[in-house]
Structure formats: structure tokens, C-alpha cells
Amino acid sequence: MQVEIRPAFDEAVMAAELPTRKAAAKMLQLLHALDLPQLWGHPGLNFEKLHGMIEPSSGEQLYSLRVGGSARTIVCLHQGPTLVLVTLHVQHDKAYRK
């Protein structure tokens, strides 16, 4: 699967503590090895649709993926499919706020 990383995701990873940075790196390696059906069914990533949440710049549906522990990343899917990593939230509950 192709993966695109937005600056906000990259900045959040760099600002996170070491365990979260390591978990994000591991997640990226895993994403590159998966295809879309494998992503949907992967139990560790817990791919979830965020109902009512749309990516502002593209108008695409937003989803979340588990990074590790309480960290989640917000993603959207471009055609192709390309998984776009939009943001990273180190606190699970804050990932779901609009």
C-alpha cells in the first residue's frame, strides 16, 4: 500500500515520546506491507471509520488507526489506494474530537 505523510502527522511524531515514535515507525513498516483488505481486517491496527468526520482539504472520509498504547492516527484514503496519515494523537480520546 502506498502511504502519504502529512506534515502535521510528521510533526506530532517528532514531538512524541520515544515509545510513541517507535510505535509509529513500526506501524509505517506494517502499512507498507499490507494491502487494503488486510488493513481493514488487521486486529492490531483497529481500522475504524470516524462517522461524521471529513478531511477539510480533500473532503474525504476520515478513519483512525491504533499506533500503540493510547496513541491513534487519523487517516484518509485517496484513490489508488493511498493511505494518507493526517495527524497523530497521543491521547486516544482527543483523536475523536472535531
C-alpha positions as CSV (number, residue, x, y, z in Angstrom):
1,M,0.0,0.0,0.0
2,Q,1.2,3.5,-0.7
3,V,1.4,5.8,2.3
4,E,1.5,9.6,2.2
5,I,2.5,11.5,5.3
6,R,1.1,15.0,6.0
7,P,3.3,17.5,7.9
8,A,1.0,17.5,10.9
9,F,1.5,13.8,11.4
10,D,5.3,14.1,11.0
11,E,5.5,17.0,13.4
12,A,3.4,15.1,16.0
13,V,5.6,12.0,15.7
14,M,8.7,14.0,16.2
15,A,7.3,15.8,19.3
16,A,6.1,12.5,20.8
17,E,7.9,10.4,23.4
18,L,10.2,7.6,22.2
19,P,7.8,4.7,22.7
20,T,5.2,6.5,20.5
21,R,7.9,7.3,17.9
22,K,8.9,3.7,17.8
23,A,5.3,2.5,17.6
24,A,4.7,4.9,14.7
25,A,7.7,3.6,12.8
26,K,6.6,0.0,13.3
27,M,3.1,1.0,12.1
28,L,4.6,2.6,8.9
29,Q,6.5,-0.6,8.1
30,L,3.4,-2.7,8.6
31,L,1.3,-0.4,6.4
32,H,3.8,-0.7,3.5
33,A,3.5,-4.5,3.7
34,L,-0.4,-4.6,3.7
35,D,-3.0,-4.2,1.0
36,L,-6.3,-2.6,1.7
37,P,-8.3,-5.7,2.6
38,Q,-5.6,-6.7,5.0
39,L,-5.6,-3.2,6.6
40,W,-9.4,-3.4,7.2
41,G,-9.1,-6.8,8.9
42,H,-5.8,-6.3,10.8
43,P,-6.6,-6.7,14.6
44,G,-3.7,-4.7,15.9
45,L,-4.4,-1.6,13.8
46,N,-8.1,-1.5,14.6
47,F,-9.1,0.5,11.5
48,E,-12.2,2.5,12.3
49,K,-14.4,4.8,10.3
50,L,-14.9,8.2,12.1
51,H,-18.6,8.8,11.3
52,G,-19.3,12.5,10.5
53,M,-15.7,13.4,10.3
54,I,-14.3,14.6,6.9
55,E,-10.8,15.8,6.0
56,P,-11.1,19.5,5.4
57,S,-8.7,20.0,2.5
58,S,-9.8,17.0,0.4
59,G,-13.4,16.3,1.6
60,E,-12.5,12.6,2.2
61,Q,-13.9,10.4,4.9
62,L,-11.6,10.1,8.0
63,Y,-10.6,6.9,9.7
64,S,-8.5,6.1,12.7
65,L,-5.7,3.5,13.3
66,R,-4.2,2.4,16.5
67,V,-0.5,3.3,16.7
68,G,0.2,1.8,20.1
69,G,-0.9,2.2,23.7
70,S,-3.3,5.1,23.7
71,A,-2.0,6.7,20.5
72,R,-4.1,6.9,17.4
73,T,-3.5,8.3,13.9
74,I,-6.2,9.9,11.8
75,V,-6.1,8.8,8.2
76,C,-8.0,9.1,4.9
77,L,-7.9,7.1,1.7
78,H,-7.0,8.6,-1.7
79,Q,-7.8,6.7,-4.9
80,G,-5.2,4.2,-5.8
81,P,-5.4,3.4,-2.8
82,T,-3.1,5.7,-1.0
83,L,-3.4,5.9,2.8
84,V,-2.8,9.4,4.0
85,L,-1.6,9.9,7.5
86,V,-3.2,13.2,8.5
87,T,-2.5,13.6,12.2
88,L,-1.2,11.7,15.3
89,H,-2.8,11.9,18.7
90,V,-1.0,10.5,21.7
91,Q,-4.2,10.5,23.8
92,H,-6.9,8.3,22.3
93,D,-9.9,10.4,23.3
94,K,-8.5,13.6,21.7
95,A,-8.3,11.8,18.3
96,Y,-12.1,11.8,18.0
97,R,-12.8,15.5,18.7
98,K,-13.8,17.6,15.7
